[in-house]
Amino acid sequence: SVSQARTVAEAENWDLEAWRDYCGEGRIELFQANDESTEWGGFNYDDAGVVPLEDFLRDMKESSLYGFDYDIKCSCEAFVQESFILPYFKNDLMMQGSFGRGVWPVLIAGSAGTRSRLHVDSYFFPFWLTLLAGEKIFRAVALDEWREKLVPLGLYNNDGDALVAYDAFDDEAVRATFGGDDVEVFSTVLYPGDSVYIPVGALHGGLNRGNEPALAVTANFDDRSHRDLLLRHYCSDQHSLEHRINDKTCMEWAGVLDDFYSVDSVHASPPDAPVPMDSVYYNDVFCDAFRWKDTDEDEGRDRTCPVADRICPRRNEDEVVSRLELAVCFARISPRVLPGDTTYDELRVWVREQVADAWPVGTARPSARALDMALKKCYPSRWRLRSTQRRERNGDL
């Protein structure tokens, strides 16, 4: 197929030497597997480190470390501009929500024998992976399957956290741990150019094998076709309004925080046609609301993207507040006026009414009076600062 031909070509053009020579300055996080660990992926997080990609790739064949979270869109713009997204994932909304300033897509890399144990990704997000080099055994267990059969065995809790360490790539160990062959485990072998899709909340893991190190591009993604599943399975324990407003991601999935921009996030290309990767990951409509740069001060790591200013210029004309910020604010203050058993649907309607009153959809900016009223409700300290700034500018917002 056309899609398969494109991914094979990308694998041929972007081998280990190309990543090292053209994009080696970006940094990759390294983890050491631990046979006794029940942490995410079966790794020992005490031994984690961050190094330049070129340093890791130079010695990777002899290394037992597994590399994750090399930020491709920030550290290897050339790959993004030369590559394509498979048609199934091109309507990704990840760059337009609260996760938009994350690392996706990323490069992961490991020598033969490195692995990740069966695990569930954060927020039960689905994801895709395309292998560029090496070979990889990939295994997965569907969400309903592991919740029904592996949670009662005490192997995982209902959130997908591992409670027991076991080798998911040793068939005898799997049978012994699972108590027979009753659990359906999907297993496949990936070769360069092959892609795999993992659905919402599925357990999954990979074992790199063969004579060469494995390189893969992967990303969690969030499109409208998956949001009902994510809301039902991940947000099912949000029973009260107080719980619902404390999880911004669940509010996004429920539509409480999205749809405040008229920008069409769905590609107009034919449904079965791949699209350039840069049109998905460098198309952040919420640049109107946020700077794309993000610094994780708690971890001491600067995730600033070197090309963010060019890719994602600040276009928020008022430079103080955005429509999305107002939506978050109104959601947070909703318990003052809405009953505790308010549903997501009811919350969505109320928040949109409040935001529309302050900043109607389709307008470049709100009126001074409407914005002042909204800020007074939501951000008293910011409203006072804005009043001072307005006086200094002789009434000009």
CORUR-V489699 format. One record per residue. RES is the residue in one letter. SS is DSSP state (hx for helix, st for strand, lp for the rest). BURIAL is I if it has 24 or more other ideal C-beta (glycine too) atoms within 12 Angstrom, else O. Layout:
# CORUR-V489699
res->RES ss->SS burial->BURIAL
res->RES ss->SS burial->BURIAL
This chain:
# CORUR-V489699
res->S ss->lp burial->O
res->V ss->hx burial->O
res->S ss->hx burial->I
res->Q ss->hx burial->O
res->A ss->hx burial->O
res->R ss->hx burial->I
res->T ss->hx burial->I
res->V ss->hx burial->O
res->A ss->hx burial->O
res->E ss->hx burial->I
res->A ss->hx burial->I
res->E ss->hx burial->O
res->N ss->hx burial->O
res->W ss->lp burial->I
res->D ss->lp burial->I
res->L ss->hx burial->I
res->E ss->hx burial->O
res->A ss->hx burial->I
res->W ss->hx burial->I
res->R ss->hx burial->I
res->D ss->hx burial->O
res->Y ss->hx burial->I
res->C ss->hx burial->I
res->G ss->lp burial->I
res->E ss->lp burial->O
res->G ss->lp burial->I
res->R ss->st burial->I
res->I ss->st burial->I
res->E ss->st burial->I
res->L ss->st burial->I
res->F ss->st burial->I
res->Q ss->st burial->I
res->A ss->st burial->I
res->N ss->lp burial->I
res->D ss->lp burial->O
res->E ss->lp burial->O
res->S ss->lp burial->I
res->T ss->lp burial->I
res->E ss->lp burial->O
res->W ss->hx burial->I
res->G ss->hx burial->I
res->G ss->hx burial->I
res->F ss->st burial->I
res->N ss->st burial->I
res->Y ss->st burial->O
res->D ss->st burial->O
res->D ss->st burial->O
res->A ss->st burial->I
res->G ss->st burial->O
res->V ss->st burial->I
res->V ss->st burial->I
res->P ss->st burial->O
res->L ss->hx burial->I
res->E ss->hx burial->I
res->D ss->hx burial->O
res->F ss->hx burial->I
res->L ss->hx burial->I
res->R ss->hx burial->O
res->D ss->lp burial->O
res->M ss->hx burial->I
res->K ss->hx burial->I
res->E ss->hx burial->O
res->S ss->lp burial->I
res->S ss->lp burial->I
res->L ss->st burial->I
res->Y ss->st burial->I
res->G ss->st burial->I
res->F ss->st burial->I
res->D ss->st burial->I
res->Y ss->st burial->I
res->D ss->st burial->I
res->I ss->hx burial->I
res->K ss->hx burial->I
res->C ss->hx burial->I
res->S ss->hx burial->I
res->C ss->lp burial->I
res->E ss->hx burial->I
res->A ss->hx burial->O
res->F ss->hx burial->I
res->V ss->hx burial->I
res->Q ss->hx burial->O
res->E ss->hx burial->O
res->S ss->lp burial->I
res->F ss->st burial->I
res->I ss->st burial->I
res->L ss->lp burial->I
res->P ss->hx burial->I
res->Y ss->hx burial->I
res->F ss->hx burial->I
res->K ss->lp burial->I
res->N ss->lp burial->I
res->D ss->lp burial->I
res->L ss->lp burial->I
res->M ss->hx burial->I
res->M ss->hx burial->I
res->Q ss->hx burial->I
res->G ss->lp burial->I
res->S ss->lp burial->I
res->F ss->lp burial->I
res->G ss->lp burial->I
res->R ss->lp burial->I
res->G ss->lp burial->I
res->V ss->lp burial->I
res->W ss->lp burial->I
res->P ss->lp burial->I
res->V ss->st burial->I
res->L ss->st burial->I
res->I ss->st burial->I
res->A ss->st burial->I
res->G ss->st burial->I
res->S ss->lp burial->I
res->A ss->lp burial->I
res->G ss->lp burial->I
res->T ss->lp burial->I
res->R ss->st burial->I
res->S ss->lp burial->I
res->R ss->lp burial->I
res->L ss->lp burial->I
res->H ss->st burial->I
res->V ss->lp burial->I
res->D ss->lp burial->I
res->S ss->hx burial->I
res->Y ss->hx burial->I
res->F ss->hx burial->I
res->F ss->lp burial->I
res->P ss->st burial->I
res->F ss->st burial->I
res->W ss->st burial->I
res->L ss->st burial->I
res->T ss->st burial->I
res->L ss->st burial->I
res->L ss->st burial->I
res->A ss->st burial->I
res->G ss->lp burial->I
res->E ss->st burial->I
res->K ss->st burial->I
res->I ss->st burial->I
res->F ss->st burial->I
res->R ss->st burial->I
res->A ss->st burial->I
res->V ss->st burial->I
res->A ss->lp burial->I
res->L ss->hx burial->I
res->D ss->hx burial->O
res->E ss->hx burial->O
res->W ss->hx burial->I
res->R ss->hx burial->I
res->E ss->hx burial->O
res->K ss->hx burial->I
res->L ss->lp burial->I
res->V ss->lp burial->I
res->P ss->lp burial->O
res->L ss->lp burial->O
res->G ss->lp burial->O
res->L ss->lp burial->I
res->Y ss->st burial->I
res->N ss->lp burial->O
res->N ss->lp burial->O
res->D ss->lp burial->I
res->G ss->lp burial->I
res->D ss->lp burial->O
res->A ss->st burial->I
res->L ss->lp burial->O
res->V ss->lp burial->I
res->A ss->lp burial->I
res->Y ss->lp burial->I
res->D ss->lp burial->I
res->A ss->lp burial->I
res->F ss->lp burial->I
res->D ss->lp burial->O
res->D ss->hx burial->O
res->E ss->hx burial->O
res->A ss->hx burial->O
res->V ss->hx burial->I
res->R ss->hx burial->O
res->A ss->hx burial->O
res->T ss->hx burial->I
res->F ss->hx burial->I
res->G ss->lp burial->O
res->G ss->lp burial->O
res->D ss->lp burial->O
res->D ss->lp burial->O
res->V ss->lp burial->I
res->E ss->lp burial->O
res->V ss->lp burial->I
res->F ss->st burial->I
res->S ss->st burial->O
res->T ss->st burial->O
res->V ss->st burial->O
res->L ss->st burial->I
res->Y ss->st burial->I
res->P ss->lp burial->I
res->G ss->lp burial->I
res->D ss->lp burial->I
res->S ss->st burial->I
res->V ss->st burial->I
res->Y ss->st burial->I
res->I ss->st burial->I
res->P ss->lp burial->I
res->V ss->lp burial->I
res->G ss->lp burial->I
res->A ss->lp burial->I
res->L ss->st burial->I
res->H ss->st burial->I
res->G ss->st burial->I
res->G ss->st burial->I
res->L ss->st burial->I
res->N ss->st burial->I
res->R ss->st burial->I
res->G ss->lp burial->O
res->N ss->lp burial->O
res->E ss->lp burial->I
res->P ss->lp burial->I
res->A ss->st burial->I
res->L ss->st burial->I
res->A ss->st burial->I
res->V ss->st burial->I
res->T ss->st burial->I
res->A ss->st burial->I
res->N ss->st burial->I
res->F ss->st burial->I
res->D ss->lp burial->I
res->D ss->lp burial->I
res->R ss->hx burial->O
res->S ss->hx burial->O
res->H ss->hx burial->I
res->R ss->hx burial->I
res->D ss->hx burial->O
res->L ss->hx burial->I
res->L ss->hx burial->I
res->L ss->hx burial->I
res->R ss->hx burial->O
res->H ss->hx burial->I
res->Y ss->hx burial->I
res->C ss->lp burial->I
res->S ss->lp burial->O
res->D ss->lp burial->O
res->Q ss->lp burial->I
res->H ss->lp burial->O
res->S ss->lp burial->O
res->L ss->hx burial->I
res->E ss->hx burial->O
res->H ss->hx burial->O
res->R ss->hx burial->I
res->I ss->lp burial->I
res->N ss->lp burial->O
res->D ss->lp burial->I
res->K ss->hx burial->I
res->T ss->hx burial->I
res->C ss->hx burial->I
res->M ss->hx burial->I
res->E ss->hx burial->I
res->W ss->hx burial->I
res->A ss->lp burial->I
res->G ss->lp burial->I
res->V ss->lp burial->I
res->L ss->lp burial->I
res->D ss->lp burial->I
res->D ss->lp burial->I
res->F ss->lp burial->I
res->Y ss->lp burial->I
res->S ss->lp burial->O
res->V ss->lp burial->O
res->D ss->lp burial->O
res->S ss->lp burial->I
res->V ss->lp burial->O
res->H ss->lp burial->I
res->A ss->lp burial->O
res->S ss->lp burial->O
res->P ss->lp burial->O
res->P ss->lp burial->O
res->D ss->lp burial->O
res->A ss->lp burial->O
res->P ss->lp burial->I
res->V ss->st burial->I
res->P ss->st burial->O
res->M ss->hx burial->I
res->D ss->hx burial->I
res->S ss->hx burial->I
res->V ss->hx burial->I
res->Y ss->hx burial->I
res->Y ss->lp burial->I
res->N ss->lp burial->I
res->D ss->lp burial->I
res->V ss->hx burial->I
res->F ss->hx burial->I
res->C ss->hx burial->I
res->D ss->hx burial->I
res->A ss->lp burial->I
res->F ss->lp burial->I
res->R ss->lp burial->I
res->W ss->lp burial->I
res->K ss->lp burial->I
res->D ss->lp burial->I
res->T ss->st burial->O
res->D ss->st burial->O
res->E ss->lp burial->O
res->D ss->lp burial->O
res->E ss->lp burial->O
res->G ss->lp burial->O
res->R ss->st burial->O
res->D ss->st burial->O
res->R ss->lp burial->I
res->T ss->lp burial->O
res->C ss->lp burial->I
res->P ss->lp burial->O
res->V ss->lp burial->I
res->A ss->hx burial->I
res->D ss->hx burial->O
res->R ss->hx burial->O
res->I ss->hx burial->I
res->C ss->lp burial->I
res->P ss->lp burial->O
res->R ss->lp burial->O
res->R ss->lp burial->O
res->N ss->lp burial->I
res->E ss->lp burial->O
res->D ss->lp burial->I
res->E ss->lp burial->O
res->V ss->lp burial->I
res->V ss->lp burial->I
res->S ss->lp burial->I
res->R ss->hx burial->I
res->L ss->hx burial->I
res->E ss->hx burial->I
res->L ss->hx burial->I
res->A ss->hx burial->I
res->V ss->hx burial->I
res->C ss->hx burial->I
res->F ss->hx burial->I
res->A ss->hx burial->I
res->R ss->hx burial->I
res->I ss->hx burial->I
res->S ss->hx burial->I
res->P ss->hx burial->O
res->R ss->hx burial->O
res->V ss->lp burial->O
res->L ss->lp burial->I
res->P ss->lp burial->O
res->G ss->lp burial->O
res->D ss->lp burial->O
res->T ss->lp burial->I
res->T ss->lp burial->O
res->Y ss->hx burial->I
res->D ss->hx burial->O
res->E ss->hx burial->O
res->L ss->hx burial->I
res->R ss->hx burial->I
res->V ss->hx burial->O
res->W ss->hx burial->I
res->V ss->hx burial->I
res->R ss->hx burial->I
res->E ss->hx burial->O
res->Q ss->hx burial->I
res->V ss->hx burial->I
res->A ss->hx burial->O
res->D ss->hx burial->O
res->A ss->hx burial->I
res->W ss->lp burial->I
res->P ss->lp burial->O
res->V ss->lp burial->O
res->G ss->lp burial->O
res->T ss->lp burial->O
res->A ss->lp burial->O
res->R ss->lp burial->O
res->P ss->lp burial->I
res->S ss->lp burial->O
res->A ss->hx burial->O
res->R ss->hx burial->O
res->A ss->hx burial->I
res->L ss->hx burial->I
res->D ss->hx burial->I
res->M ss->hx burial->O
res->A ss->hx burial->I
res->L ss->hx burial->I
res->K ss->hx burial->O
res->K ss->hx burial->I
res->C ss->hx burial->I
res->Y ss->lp burial->I
res->P ss->hx burial->O
res->S ss->hx burial->O
res->R ss->hx burial->I
res->W ss->hx burial->O
res->R ss->hx burial->O
res->L ss->hx burial->O
res->R ss->hx burial->I
res->S ss->hx burial->O
res->T ss->hx burial->O
res->Q ss->hx burial->O
res->R ss->hx burial->O
res->R ss->hx burial->O
res->E ss->hx burial->O
res->R ss->lp burial->O
res->N ss->lp burial->O
res->G ss->lp burial->O
res->D ss->lp burial->O
res->L ss->lp burial->I
